[in-house]
Amino acid sequence: MKRSLFVITLFLVLAAAASIPCRARAMQLGVGPAVWYAGWNPVSEDFTAGSSITNWALFKASITQVRKHYSMNPAFLYGPSLILSWDRWSLSAIFVTGRYRVQAGSIYYAPATSVISPSDSSQDIYKYDLDTTIGYRLTEILKLFTGVKYQRYTLKKRGMMEAGSLMIEKVDAVLDSAGVGFGVAVTYQVHGNFYLLWNVSALAMVSFVSYDSQYSIPDLSIFWPYKRTARVPGFGGNSTLSLAYYIEPASTTVSLGVRYQYIRYFPRAGWGIEGLFNNKQDQFYGIMVSAIYTFNL
């Protein structure tokens, strides 16, 4: 997945470069690594904190969640960034990926039977994030841009719940999101080779969810699968504020700043996967570091 997205991104940038007329090719190409140390408030927190089966309508009507535990530490997302610029135009792409680990659990109470049921689970969530833009510089300070965003989450959850008998849960879920955005970028020269960079954009996205789970109660020899897919629209935005320094002898720009990403999913009715996204939000926030080496083509 990581290699495929990087190859596609590189191909698009190089193809764009090849399509530019020769007389317009006073071009520069910048390449380098980007690292984002990001915290995450996921849309799936309420859903994955306990046993997924407790989100079914039958169980919701008969039990109450009395305590929830959900622990997810920030993670390093890393990958390549590319920027191709000529005249007043630019093409850019940044791809980062990383893994989040979750420990979660809940305690449920069934009033009708006075049964207390604890649940516990561990989860690995891999995030892939690709932003591509085309921009036009209006002035030395201000640039407008539009582009395409793609992100993907893969979740593996393994858990158990004690409800008279031990129930084992296995969940594999994938969320693919794609959308378009537009925004503005500001470059302000603070002093010498120091620059203040800020960009903000609005996003409209559609997410496709694939959910595949298996539940079993070994003591009772019970096993049943549950699969479902859904399409969920959403909107949001991205913003990055950073301080950059251009190292002239090395033709390299290093930057340090903060990045924030927000996605809110539109209200959707339903007791299945759609209902779990009902007016919920995803938030990423953290420190962004990059180093871009630039050369003439």
Buried (B, 14 or more C-beta within 10 A) or exposed (E): EBEEBBEBBBEBBEEBBEEBEEEEEEBBBBBBBBBBBBBBEBBBBBBBBBBBBBBEEEBEEEBEBEEBEBEBEBBEBBBBBBBBBBEEBBBBBBBBBBEBEBEBBBBBBBEEEEEEBBBBBEBEBBBBBBBBBBBEBEEEEEBEBEBBBBBBBBBEBBBBBBBEEEBBBBBBBBBBBBBEBEBBBBBEEEEEEEBBBBBBBEBEBEBBBBBBBBBBBEEEEEEEEBEEEBEBBBBBBBBBBBEBBBEEEEBBBBBEBBBBBBBBBEEBEEEBBBBBBBEBBBBBBBBBBBBBBBEEE
